[in-house]
């Protein structure tokens, strides 16, 4: 679930008829220094693997932009990672393995606006799921052992 933590504008995107369209229907936070938050619907934990970023108007700036991500860990700490987005085509960035067991991730533009797309996340199973899986495997092993006798 995406949340725009900035005012007064929401998220926006450019279609194929717009000169700022970069070949992908990506979102952008339409606020200067706009803060965006990613969280799982229902509040579960997740891991963040990668994201595709592009400058808002490819070809219109030379300096590109820098985007800093802050992940809020389930344990109460946080992790940070920054990516330098060169002007031009969309680039896919991979997060460090530390971006796991997250309750939320926030980010903002540090300079020029950016577009984001193709976010790869994975849900983190709850401990009860592991306990249920292990008990099921135990029952299968017990049944197999009884049949072999």
N, C-alpha and C positions, 0 to 999 in steps of 0.2 A: 504494500500500500504506500503510495506517495503522498506526502503532505508538504504544502508550501508554507513555510514558517515566516514568510515575508508579506508585507503589504505594499501597495494596494492591489497589485496584479497577481494573477494566478499563473498556471502553466500555459504555454503556447507551443505551436509547432508551425512549420512552414510546409505548404504543399508544392507541387511541381510547378505551379504558375508563378511562384515567388522567386526572385533572383537569389535569395539567401538559401534556397533549398539545396542540400548537399547530397541528394541521391537517396536519402533515408528519411522516413517520417519520424524524426526524433523529437523529444520534448526539450523545452528549456524553461527555466525559471525567469519570468519576464520582469524581474526586479533587479536594480543595481545592487550588487552584493547579496543577491537572493539566497536564502537558506532553504535547502531541500532535505526532507527526511524520508528514509526508506525504512519500513517496518513490516513485519508479517501481520496479516489480518488475523485477529484473535490474540495477538501478542506473543506468539511462539518465538522460539529462537531459530536463527538461520545462520548460514555461512555465505559470505560474498566472495565469488571467484573472479569475476571480470566485469568490465563495463566498456562500452564503446563511446568515445568522446570526440567531438569536433568543435572547432571554433564556430561561433554563431553565423558568421558571414565569411565563409572560406574565400580567400582572395582579396578581401577588403582590409585586412590588417597584416602587418608583417611580423609582429611580435608573438602572436599566438596567445595562450593563456595558461595559467596554472590553476589546478583544482585540488583542494585538500579535503580528504575524507577522514571523518572521525567515527570509529565504530565503538558503540557502547556495549561492553562485555556483560554477560550474565553475572559474572563474579563482582561487578561493580567498578571495574577499571575501564580503561579505554585504550584503543590503538589508533594510530594516525598513519596516513600515507598520502603523499602528494604526487601528482602526475603533471608533467609539462606537455601541453597539447600544442603541437606545432600548427601553424596556419595551413589550411588545405584540407585534404581528405580526412575522413573519419579514421581514428586509430583505436585499436582495442588494447586495453591495459589489464594486466592481471594483478590481483591483490596478493599480498603475502599470506602465508598460512595462518598468520595471527588473526585474520578476519574471519574467525569462526566463533560459534556460541554467542552471537550478537543479538541484542534486543532491538537495536536500531542503528542506523548509519546516517549521519548528516554530512552535507557538503555545501560549499558555496564557491562562487567565482572569486578569484583573487584579483583579477584584472578585467579582461574582456569577457563578454558572455560566452557560454558554451552550450552545446546541445548534448544530450545523452540518450543512449539507446542500447539494446541488447545486453541487459543486465542479467548475469548468470548467478542465481542463488540456489541454495539447497536447504531444505528444512532440516533441523537437527532433531532427531528422535528424542522423545522424553525418556527418562530412566525407566518408567513403567513399561515402555515398549520393549526395551532390552530384556527386562525381567520376564515378560510374557514370551518373548522369542526363546530365551534360554530354557524356560520350563517346557515349551513345546518340543524343543530339541531333545530334552531329557526324556520326555515321554516316548518319542520316536526311538531313541536308543534303547529304552527299557523294553519296548515292544519287539524290537529287532532281536534283542538278547533272548527274550522268551521264546521266540520262534526258532532260534538256532539250537535250542536244547531239545 
